[in-house]
Amino acid sequence: MLIQQTNNEDLWSSYSYCMCNFQFGIYACRLLTVALHGTGSTLWAKALLSEQTCLRIIWIVGNTLNSTLLEKSIDFLLTVINNEEVSNVLLQPWIKLGLLNLVVNLLSCEMSNLDDENKPNRTSFLDPVLCLVEALSTIDCGLETIFPNEELCHLVCRVIKLPEKYEYTSSCVSAVVIIANLLLDGKHIASQLSQDPEFLQGLLETIPFVSDDLQARDALWCILETLLVQTEEREISISSLHHIVSLFTEKSSFIMDDLDGHYMEYSNPLDGSNTGAVVRTLLRIACIMDEWYARKNEKIEETANIVDSDAKVRRLLHYCSKYSSMLSSPNVQE
């Protein structure tokens, strides 16, 4: 233990040395990542507990401009978070010293770089940073406690709204899981997101990218269910109703392809999918469509939102009825 503590203090003994000698910093991160995967991981974790060492690690991760050092630093942080024994030792002390602000700042920086045309060739760390956020979102103390401000939600929602989603497939998958976890502990967030048409559009466009990932697909359907419950709890203006129906009909192919793609799974009650969320979402979509039919002749000011195809509405209604009935059968897990 004494040797480990001495080695750790040596590794992080100087801000300037680590920052100036990138190879040394990379070596330190690699060494500690390997050590925390080994049988003596708890001892290594305890050796990292000193406040001075923790602050230096956090500072280096947040300030390095070297892409390789940043990559290895993020790998190291992920190792700490994903190893239960290690995280039990280090996570709370690191949170108190600014780990969460560090992660939010890293994500903010990555999102800003996406908008910066002067950095077209810069290596993107959006995927690993979102993996960090996703890992933190699964810990027991709850995301609302961990991230008390709304900046994180705003940043992750920007990922869902990215127009070129095929370039950021993994990021979109992580973002969906994070938002689902955020909604578990932050009900006020659901109300805000339910009134954001751009987010709903981005979420529907993300369906093809999560279709093959059971966890992310379940998360997306849970988000849709939560948002549509919010629309049920408030009075919707006719213009808003037209806009919601327009979005669902415009993106209906994503919904129908996803349902058809998982058709065989629905007959297997052991497939582990969250069919209850799918059923409730489909039933709510059907209710919205029915309400639109009842009110579609009402006068609206924004004529641009008028749905241009009754046929699309009827087809989506057919799918909602077909699959909600199928998934509600006794042989399907709720």
Beta strands, then each sheet from edge to edge (+ up, - down):
end
